[in-house]
Amino acid sequence: MAIDNLTVKQIAFLSRLKVEDEKVEATKEEFNKILNWIEELNEVDTDKVEPLISVNDTVLRMREDTVASGNCKDEVLKNAPAAEYDYFAVPKVVE
């Protein structure tokens, strides 16, 4: 599959990217290189390869889900730029 200039412009529009007219040709070449590389990857025989979940073979240690500290509302609210009624006060963003 080859990408043409019109497709580059459509992809740029859909992905909200601004591609200057003088860079459309270079972008087209980059897209085609990427597609060619994907085609090469599709030729690799992966039938006997197990799917990889993680690159690390480590197992995460589980810990108790206990509260280590709490009931420090006043200390937390000291960090707030503004507080009202024991809550963080933030500027209104929706009219």
Helices and strands as residue ranges (DSSP letters): H 5-14, G 21-23, H 24-42, H 73-77, E 83-84, E 87-88
